[in-house]
Amino acid sequence: MRNLSIYILACIPFFGVAQSKFAQLDQELPTPNSFRTASGAPGHEYYQQKADYKMTISINDETQVLTGDETITYTNNSPDKLEYLWLQLDQNIYDVNSDTKLIEIEKMEDFKSIKDVQKRFIDYDGGFKIESITNVSGQKMTYAINKTMLRIHLDKPLQPKTSISFRVKWWYNINDRMLVGGRSGYEYFEKDSNYLYTIAQFFPRMCVYNDVEGWQNKQFLGRGEFALPFGDYEVSITVPSDHVVGATGELQNGNTIMTAEQRKRMDLARSSDSPVLIITQDEAESAEKNRSKTTKTWNFKALNVRDFAFASSRKFMWDAQAVDINGKKVMAMSFYPKEGNPLWEKYSTKLVAHTIKTYSKYTVDYPYPVAISVHSKWIGMEYPMICFNGGRPEEDGTYSEETKYGMWGVIIHEVGHNFFPMIINSDERQWTWMDEGLNTFVQYLTEQEWERGYPSRRGPAYLIADYMRGDKQFISPIMTNSESIFQFGNNAYGKPATALNILRETIMGRELFDYAFKMYCERWKFKHPTPADFFRTMEDASAVDLDWFWRGWFYSTDNVDISLDEVKWFQLNTHNPFVEEPLSEYKEKAKDQFIGDTRNKISIKETINEKDESIDDFYATRNKFEIDALDIQEMKDFNASLSDEDSILLNANKQFYELTFNNIGGLVMPLIIEIVYADNTIEVIRFPAEIWRQYEDQVTKVLILDKEVVSFRLDPYLETADTNLDNNSWPKREEPSRYELFQMKKSGENLMQREKRVEELKKN
């Protein structure tokens, strides 16, 4: 049936019927059913599976090997019987035969140095080493591995409303993130010979099984992230005794794992609205030097989460503060090495607190007991209750403005991922934009509440214009699978965030948008939404038909380029000769400004009628603009025929302007017109996008105004992502740009370092 739909759509242009930009999305969206309703809400038979984990994990700090043993209890809440189970083996992208390596497109120009070549020969034995899979009685279970997916064969099908428990033992070599890359791994600090571990995707994890696609077992190639079921976790992590561990969930054995002083500081932090140091920099530096040979086990428990991650190092400082989320206390925390200071001690935990408060306002109340930010170099990655973030100052403690804003932005973004997709649990393997795009949108709102005028990278409409005007050969529709997207950042982060911002500010208005967006979040918290659920909820909760918007912004690569091509000016004929005749005389005299007439006065010494007076007749000597008695009588007769309302309108001196707009880029948008009047006052008029509903290429609009207009300008506040501003004005106005003949050589220092040099110059 799906193939038939594609065939029919493909045939439409053949019969000469182009699909309207305002066509409803019925054909593109799945048919509503008892699992997912036409309103965008979960249906009365909606279900989702549950996966609970009990794990023991250990890290060998000498060999960088992680060893794990897990018992998974999987509950089948679906109406289907399951003949087998699918698990994800994400570490297998580091296997020597990984498809991720084989499908990477390369050119010789990518090899810019000998180091780039050496990376191709890195000897890293990656991937999961599965030691055994058994049932709870210890009997071996049959399984098969297909690259990054593992299928467990069941002796008998798992019936609806029943559970199965099984045990997996494994190990793997932790990857060097600085060398191999990756979302998790370790960073080695050569100066003090210590490691900082940011560990995720470290255990075989259950795939999602749902009503949309059955098992979500699409191979992990590195870009499309993770679709995961919710469950409860009990995890014990064994590391060197002097390591500090931050993880998803609440620490269960803090009374034994933490010192008395650390517990005292934590108690203080629980009632503090500013960060309190649990482990100071001096204490962390002392731990760096005195290596412990013994181990400790940290126990964590997390309820109703879709994943688990942790960080471990003896280099960690640790601070925390309390955050009130509608009467519930949440602990915001940060873990960071001294290399992160002074930025991290000053900002990280405050950013965490601000983020969960702001996101709670726009989405759902943050439900978990902790929210953690961990610092490591060159990283930005999210997991329930914990995220790993970059943003490192120079070794001298100074930092550039770009580094500061980069750190702020990545912490807000990654902490924000607690909401998308950790709570509102969309399928990242298929639709990156539902995770990254929605999160980037709320990140923009959060940044603007952190600092007035915050220079957000994504969100405002004008910031996406360069991308949207680009070569369509290298632009994908937003509704493209994660692995097939061109320009990943613009497509999955920037464009959807911009689209939502335009919906909020220009199409729907803040009140309607905020209500509908929050409704979507409330409906789908701790559930698995699809794009259709989002599209339908936004319309259902607002009574705004947005199918044209989703079609243009999400299903096409059209761009916004609307031109104001022509303006015609009209006034009503009052039939008052004292008004109309002077105007006609003025227009006649205006013709004298024609360059030919001006030059003829000089070049033609004398015309024939100037030489021969007999040439001129009645018309030549009559003043055709003179008002006579008959003109006055005709005016009186005309006025007598008018009603009072007609007379008022006729003499109101209304100005009529006919404006012609062309849709060059293909993406229909509202017409936002700034009018500057002759008295220098300004007015903005807005016409909904539906003005294009019947004529998608060109529309005209007549404006009846009280005053004469000096200029018209389209999109004056840069809110529609128009890609060509040069055709937006009447009279035509070119947008200026700077042409630089000479470029100054940059010193490579940040402004803090520059200020130090300035102070040194002053001293000398």
Helices and strands as residue ranges (DSSP letters): H 2-11, G 12-15, E 50-60, E 65-76, E 82-88, G 90-94, H 99-102, G 108-110, H 114-118, G 119-121, E 129-135, E 143-146, E 149-158, E 162-173, E 185-189, E 194-199, E 205-206, E 209-210, E 214-215, E 231-240, E 244-247, E 250-251, H 254-257, H 260-269, E 276-279, H 281-289, E 295-305, E 310-313, E 317-325, E 328-336, G 338-340, H 343-362, E 370-375, E 380-383, E 386-389, H 401-416, H 432-450, G 461-464, H 465-468, G 472-474, G 482-484, H 488-488, I 489-494, H 495-502, I 503-507, H 510-524, H 531-540, H 547-554, E 562-571, H 577-590, G 591-593, H 595-603, H 608-611, G 613-615, H 618-621, H 629-640, H 644-650, E 655-663, E 671-677, E 682-687, G 689-692, E 698-705, E 709-714, G 725-727, E 729-730, H 751-763
